[in-house]
Amino acid sequence: MIERVLKSRLQEHLFSGKAILLMGPRQVGKTTLLKSAFENLEDILWLNGDELDVAALFSNVSATRLRQFLGNKKVIVIDEAQRITDIGLRLKLITDTLPDIQLIATGSSSFELANQVNEPLTGRKWEYKMYPISFAEMVMHHGLLEEKRSLNHRLVYGSYPEVITHIGQEKDILKQLTDSFLYKDVLLLEQIKKPEKIVKLLQALAFQIGSQVSYSEIGQIIGMDSKTVEKYIQILEQSYVIFRLGSFSRNLRNELKNSKKIYFYDNGVRNALIANFEIAETRSDIGGLWENYLVSERIKKLAYDNIWANNWFWRTKEQKEIDYIEEKDGKMTGYEFKWSPKAKVKVPSAFIKSYKSDFKVITPQNYEDFLL
């Protein structure tokens, strides 16, 4: 089993008087991680919010009934907790009235769970995000050299645990994963009546990774108004399929102020949506795949290393640009992503001078410095 970086952090927070929330896409190994982290604990109860009898249990619950149900259990784990109505109030009830019980909940929809949990559990929770397996985790698993050798494979098939552990079955697994995203989480989230529109939207976004996204242009392509496009993009983001990166603008008059890029959390999911598993060496979209991989892996690093940083991309009306910008502790760094180490890079002197920024070029020769 691949060791996940959150394991020790979760163990540290046991019986601290707060609930533990573990958020992230389906099938990234949240339950596997919890079972590994707490395998030596006795008196643990596992529940799944997708099961009707579990949801019914919490529909009209009291502290007394919960205590009777739990018996001698000291830890309760609720998978896919967002499926339970008013789960925030239910979790608060357990945390407040059963202080000797350690509550752990997982969720694959930040919209439903966050809306139900954030206010009731203010100051009463530890919250973490979990993603497909990171570059750093794979390096810990089998070393830097071996993982760098797997780069082309990761760009095409991504880093979901089951994809990594079932070599030769990647396409079938990714097909199942994308169906799970689209039909179990996203479509059920707001009872979306036209699933083909979501599929077309995701496909349109998949073809625009690394580029600025216009909601109105996408709407024209797929036959949807821009407000509905934005709404569905928010749902997809809250279900951990995609994430947005905004444009940076502070001083320079010609900076684009309200642009955005959209990336997929996993390259394999992106390629499955457009049914393109062509090898990396011959792909025409390799630049976009490289950028998506680096940005998504950087997001994992920031989360797992508990680094607080702002991030954007930068572009001017004259098409001068920086792929990715990060600001932490008052220091700005711009990054340009190039698949070819020999590619020419024009240093954005206006940006560097105006914001006193560092500037680095990331290629397959040095990307470990960016992700470790």
C-alpha positions as CSV (number, residue, x, y, z in Angstrom):
1,M,0.0,0.0,0.0
2,I,1.2,3.5,-0.8
3,E,1.7,5.5,2.4
4,R,-0.4,8.7,2.4
5,V,1.0,11.9,3.9
6,L,-2.1,12.7,5.9
7,K,-1.9,9.6,8.0
8,S,0.2,10.9,10.9
9,R,-1.6,14.2,11.0
10,L,-5.0,12.5,11.4
11,Q,-3.6,10.3,14.2
12,E,-2.3,13.3,16.1
13,H,-5.8,14.7,16.3
14,L,-7.5,11.7,17.8
15,F,-9.5,12.4,21.0
16,S,-8.7,16.1,20.9
17,G,-12.3,17.1,21.5
18,K,-12.9,18.0,17.9
19,A,-14.4,16.2,14.9
20,I,-12.1,15.2,12.0
21,L,-13.3,15.9,8.5
22,L,-11.6,14.4,5.5
23,M,-12.8,15.9,2.1
24,G,-11.9,15.0,-1.4
25,P,-13.0,13.2,-4.6
26,R,-14.5,9.7,-4.5
27,Q,-12.0,6.8,-4.9
28,V,-8.9,8.7,-3.8
29,G,-8.5,6.4,-0.9
30,K,-10.1,8.3,2.0
31,T,-11.6,5.1,3.6
32,T,-8.4,3.2,3.0
33,L,-6.4,5.9,4.7
34,L,-8.6,5.9,7.7
35,K,-8.5,2.2,8.1
36,S,-4.8,2.2,7.8
37,A,-4.4,5.1,10.3
38,F,-6.7,3.6,12.9
39,E,-6.2,-0.1,12.3
40,N,-5.0,-0.6,15.8
41,L,-8.0,1.1,17.4
42,E,-10.6,-1.1,19.0
43,D,-14.3,-0.2,19.4
44,I,-14.6,1.6,16.1
45,L,-17.9,1.9,14.1
46,W,-17.9,2.4,10.4
47,L,-21.0,3.9,8.7
48,N,-21.7,4.9,5.1
49,G,-23.9,7.9,4.3
50,D,-24.8,6.4,0.9
51,E,-26.7,3.6,2.7
52,L,-30.4,4.3,3.3
53,D,-30.6,2.7,6.8
54,V,-27.6,4.9,7.9
55,A,-29.3,8.0,6.6
56,A,-32.5,7.0,8.4
57,L,-30.6,6.5,11.6
58,F,-29.6,10.1,11.7
59,S,-32.9,11.5,10.4
60,N,-34.5,11.8,13.9
61,V,-31.7,11.2,16.3
62,S,-31.1,12.2,19.9
63,A,-28.1,12.0,22.2
64,T,-29.7,9.1,24.1
65,R,-30.5,7.2,21.0
66,L,-27.0,7.7,19.6
67,R,-25.4,6.5,22.9
68,Q,-27.6,3.4,22.8
69,F,-26.7,2.8,19.1
70,L,-22.9,3.3,19.7
71,G,-22.7,1.1,22.8
72,N,-19.1,0.8,23.8
73,K,-17.7,2.2,20.5
74,K,-15.1,5.0,21.0
75,V,-14.7,6.1,17.4
76,I,-17.4,6.6,14.8
77,V,-16.5,7.0,11.1
78,I,-19.2,8.3,8.7
79,D,-18.2,7.9,5.0
80,E,-19.9,10.2,2.4
81,A,-21.5,12.2,5.3
82,Q,-22.9,14.8,2.9
83,R,-25.6,12.3,1.9
84,I,-27.2,12.6,5.4
85,T,-29.7,15.4,5.8
86,D,-28.7,18.2,8.2
87,I,-25.4,16.3,8.8
88,G,-23.8,19.4,10.4
89,L,-26.3,19.5,13.2
90,R,-26.0,15.7,13.7
91,L,-22.2,15.9,13.9
92,K,-22.5,18.8,16.3
93,L,-24.8,16.8,18.5
94,I,-22.3,14.0,18.7
95,T,-19.3,16.3,19.4
96,D,-21.2,18.3,22.1
97,T,-23.0,15.6,24.0
98,L,-20.7,12.6,23.5
99,P,-17.2,14.2,24.2
100,D,-15.6,10.7,24.8
101,I,-16.5,9.7,21.2
102,Q,-14.1,10.6,18.4
103,L,-16.1,11.6,15.3
104,I,-14.6,11.2,11.9
105,A,-16.5,12.1,8.7
106,T,-15.5,12.0,5.0
107,G,-17.2,13.8,2.1
108,S,-16.8,14.0,-1.7
109,S,-19.0,17.1,-2.1
110,S,-17.6,20.3,-0.5
111,F,-20.8,22.1,-1.3
112,E,-23.2,19.9,0.6
113,L,-20.9,19.0,3.5
114,A,-19.4,22.5,3.9
115,N,-22.8,24.2,3.9
116,Q,-24.2,21.8,6.5
117,V,-21.1,21.5,8.7
118,N,-19.1,24.8,8.7
119,E,-21.5,26.8,10.9
120,P,-22.6,24.1,13.3
121,L,-19.0,22.9,13.8
122,T,-17.2,26.2,14.0
123,G,-14.2,25.7,16.3
124,R,-15.1,22.0,16.7
125,K,-13.4,20.4,13.8
126,W,-10.1,19.6,12.1
127,E,-10.6,19.6,8.3
128,Y,-8.3,18.2,5.6
129,K,-8.4,17.6,1.9
130,M,-7.3,14.5,0.2
131,Y,-6.4,14.2,-3.5
132,P,-5.3,11.6,-6.0
133,I,-1.9,10.3,-5.1
134,S,0.7,13.0,-5.2
135,F,4.1,13.1,-6.8
136,A,5.7,13.4,-3.3
137,E,3.8,10.3,-2.1
138,M,5.0,8.3,-5.1
139,V,8.6,9.4,-4.6
140,M,8.3,8.2,-1.0
141,H,6.9,4.9,-2.2
142,H,9.5,3.9,-4.9
143,G,12.0,6.7,-5.1
144,L,12.6,9.8,-7.3
145,L,14.2,8.1,-10.2
146,E,11.4,5.6,-10.7
147,E,8.7,8.2,-10.4
148,K,10.4,10.5,-12.9
149,R,10.5,7.6,-15.3
150,S,6.7,7.3,-14.9
151,L,6.1,11.0,-15.8
152,N,4.7,10.3,-19.3
153,H,2.4,7.7,-17.9
154,R,1.1,10.1,-15.2
155,L,0.4,12.8,-17.8
156,V,-1.9,10.5,-19.7
157,Y,-3.5,8.3,-17.0
158,G,-3.2,10.4,-13.9
159,S,-2.7,9.3,-10.3
160,Y,-5.8,7.7,-8.9
161,P,-4.8,4.9,-6.5
162,E,-6.6,2.2,-8.5
163,V,-5.1,3.5,-11.7
164,I,-1.6,3.3,-10.3
165,T,-2.1,-0.2,-8.8
166,H,-3.8,-1.8,-11.8
167,I,-1.4,-1.4,-14.7
168,G,-3.0,-2.4,-18.0
169,Q,-6.5,-1.6,-16.8
170,E,-6.2,2.2,-16.7
171,K,-8.7,3.0,-19.4
172,D,-11.5,0.8,-17.9
173,I,-10.9,2.2,-14.4
174,L,-10.9,5.8,-15.6
175,K,-14.2,5.2,-17.4
176,Q,-15.8,4.0,-14.2
177,L,-14.3,6.9,-12.3
178,T,-15.7,9.5,-14.6
179,D,-19.1,7.9,-14.5
180,S,-18.9,8.0,-10.7
181,F,-18.1,11.8,-10.8
182,L,-20.8,12.6,-13.3
183,Y,-23.7,10.5,-12.2
184,K,-23.3,9.8,-8.5
185,D,-22.1,13.2,-7.3
186,V,-22.5,16.0,-9.8
187,L,-25.8,15.1,-11.3
188,L,-27.4,14.2,-8.0
189,L,-26.1,17.4,-6.3
190,E,-28.9,19.6,-7.8
191,Q,-30.9,17.0,-9.7
192,I,-29.5,18.1,-13.0
193,K,-31.9,17.0,-15.7
194,K,-29.7,17.1,-18.7
195,P,-26.5,15.1,-18.0
196,E,-25.4,15.4,-21.6
197,K,-24.9,19.1,-21.0
198,I,-22.5,18.4,-18.1
199,V,-20.6,16.0,-20.2
200,K,-20.3,18.5,-23.0
201,L,-19.2,21.2,-20.6
202,L,-16.5,19.0,-19.1
203,Q,-15.3,18.1,-22.6
204,A,-15.2,21.8,-23.6
205,L,-13.2,22.5,-20.4
206,A,-10.9,19.6,-21.1
207,F,-9.9,21.1,-24.5
208,Q,-9.1,24.4,-22.9
209,I,-6.7,23.4,-20.1
210,G,-3.9,26.0,-19.9
211,S,-6.0,28.6,-21.6
212,Q,-8.3,31.4,-20.4
213,V,-11.9,30.3,-20.1
214,S,-14.9,32.4,-21.2
215,Y,-18.2,31.2,-19.8
216,S,-20.1,32.9,-22.7
217,E,-17.9,31.3,-25.3
218,I,-18.3,27.8,-23.7
219,G,-22.0,28.4,-23.5
220,Q,-22.2,29.1,-27.2
221,I,-20.3,25.9,-27.9
222,I,-22.6,23.6,-25.9
223,G,-25.9,25.5,-26.1
224,M,-26.1,26.9,-22.6
225,D,-26.3,30.4,-21.2
226,S,-23.3,31.8,-19.4
227,K,-24.9,31.9,-15.9
228,T,-25.8,28.2,-16.1
229,V,-22.2,27.5,-17.3
230,E,-20.9,29.3,-14.3
231,K,-23.3,27.5,-11.9
232,Y,-22.3,24.1,-13.3
233,I,-18.6,24.9,-13.1
234,Q,-19.1,25.8,-9.4
235,I,-20.8,22.4,-8.9
236,L,-18.0,20.6,-10.6
237,E,-15.5,22.4,-8.5
238,Q,-17.4,21.6,-5.3
239,S,-17.4,18.0,-6.3
240,Y,-13.6,18.0,-6.8
241,V,-13.5,17.4,-10.5
242,I,-12.0,20.7,-11.5
243,F,-10.6,23.9,-9.9
244,R,-10.3,27.5,-11.0
245,L,-7.2,29.7,-11.0
246,G,-7.9,33.5,-11.2
247,S,-5.8,36.2,-12.9
248,F,-3.4,38.4,-10.9
249,S,-3.8,42.2,-11.1
250,R,-2.6,44.9,-8.8
251,N,-0.5,47.7,-10.4
252,L,-0.1,47.4,-14.1
253,R,-2.9,49.1,-16.2
254,N,-3.0,46.6,-18.9
255,E,-3.3,43.5,-16.7
256,L,-6.4,41.2,-17.3
257,K,-8.4,41.5,-14.1
258,N,-11.3,39.0,-14.2
259,S,-9.9,36.1,-16.3
260,K,-9.7,32.5,-15.1
261,K,-8.2,29.2,-16.0
262,I,-9.7,25.9,-15.2
263,Y,-7.8,22.7,-14.4
264,F,-8.7,19.1,-13.6
265,Y,-7.5,17.6,-10.4
266,D,-6.4,14.6,-12.4
267,N,-5.0,14.3,-15.9
268,G,-6.5,10.8,-16.3
269,V,-10.0,12.0,-15.7
270,R,-9.5,14.9,-18.2
271,N,-8.2,12.5,-20.9
272,A,-11.0,10.0,-20.2
273,L,-13.6,12.7,-20.8
274,I,-12.4,13.3,-24.3
275,A,-11.5,9.6,-24.9
276,N,-7.9,10.4,-25.7
277,F,-5.2,8.1,-24.2
278,E,-2.6,8.7,-26.9
279,I,0.9,8.4,-25.6
280,A,2.6,11.6,-24.3
281,E,5.4,11.5,-26.8
282,T,3.1,12.1,-29.8
283,R,0.3,14.3,-28.3
284,S,-0.5,17.7,-29.7
285,D,-1.8,18.8,-26.3
286,I,1.2,17.9,-24.3
287,G,1.8,21.5,-23.2
288,G,-1.6,21.7,-21.7
289,L,-1.2,18.3,-20.0
290,W,2.1,19.3,-18.6
291,E,0.6,22.6,-17.2
292,N,-2.4,20.8,-15.7
293,Y,-0.2,18.2,-14.1
294,L,2.2,20.7,-12.5
295,V,-0.6,23.0,-11.2
296,S,-2.7,20.2,-9.7
297,E,0.4,18.6,-8.1
298,R,1.4,22.0,-6.7
299,I,-2.1,22.3,-5.1
300,K,-1.5,18.9,-3.4
301,K,1.9,20.0,-2.1
302,L,0.5,23.2,-0.6
303,A,-2.3,21.3,1.1
304,Y,-0.3,18.4,2.4
305,D,2.6,20.6,3.6
306,N,0.2,23.0,5.2
307,I,1.6,25.9,3.2
308,W,-0.5,29.1,3.1
309,A,-0.1,30.7,-0.3
310,N,-2.1,32.7,-2.8
311,N,-1.9,31.6,-6.4
312,W,-2.9,33.0,-9.8
313,F,-1.8,33.2,-13.4
314,W,-0.9,36.5,-15.1
315,R,-1.6,37.9,-18.5
316,T,-1.8,41.3,-20.1
317,K,-3.8,42.7,-23.0
318,E,-0.6,42.4,-25.1
319,Q,-0.6,38.6,-24.4
320,K,2.4,38.7,-22.1
321,E,1.9,36.0,-19.5
322,I,3.1,33.9,-16.6
323,D,1.6,30.4,-16.2
324,Y,1.5,30.4,-12.4
325,I,2.2,32.8,-9.6
326,E,2.5,32.1,-6.0
327,E,2.7,34.5,-3.1
328,K,3.6,33.4,0.4
329,D,5.1,35.3,3.4
330,G,5.0,38.5,1.3
331,K,7.3,37.0,-1.4
332,M,6.1,36.6,-5.1
333,T,7.4,33.9,-7.5
334,G,6.4,33.5,-11.1
335,Y,6.7,30.1,-12.8
336,E,6.7,29.3,-16.5
337,F,6.0,25.7,-17.5
338,K,7.8,24.3,-20.6
339,W,7.6,20.7,-21.7
340,S,10.7,21.1,-23.8
341,P,13.8,22.1,-21.8
342,K,15.2,23.7,-24.9
343,A,12.2,26.0,-25.4
344,K,12.9,29.7,-25.4
345,V,11.5,31.7,-22.5
346,K,11.1,35.5,-22.6
347,V,11.4,36.8,-19.0
348,P,8.4,39.1,-18.1
349,S,10.5,42.0,-17.0
350,A,7.6,44.3,-16.4
351,F,6.1,41.9,-13.9
352,I,9.3,41.2,-12.2
353,K,10.2,44.8,-11.9
354,S,6.7,45.9,-10.7
355,Y,6.3,43.2,-8.1
356,K,9.9,42.4,-7.2
357,S,9.2,38.8,-8.1
358,D,11.4,35.8,-8.6
359,F,10.9,33.9,-11.9
360,K,11.6,30.2,-12.6
361,V,11.1,27.9,-15.5
362,I,9.9,24.4,-14.8
363,T,10.7,21.6,-17.2
364,P,10.8,17.8,-16.9
365,Q,14.5,18.2,-16.0
366,N,13.8,20.2,-12.7
367,Y,10.1,19.7,-11.8
368,E,10.9,17.8,-8.7
369,D,12.2,21.1,-7.1
370,F,8.7,22.5,-7.7
371,L,6.8,19.5,-6.3
372,L,8.9,18.3,-3.4
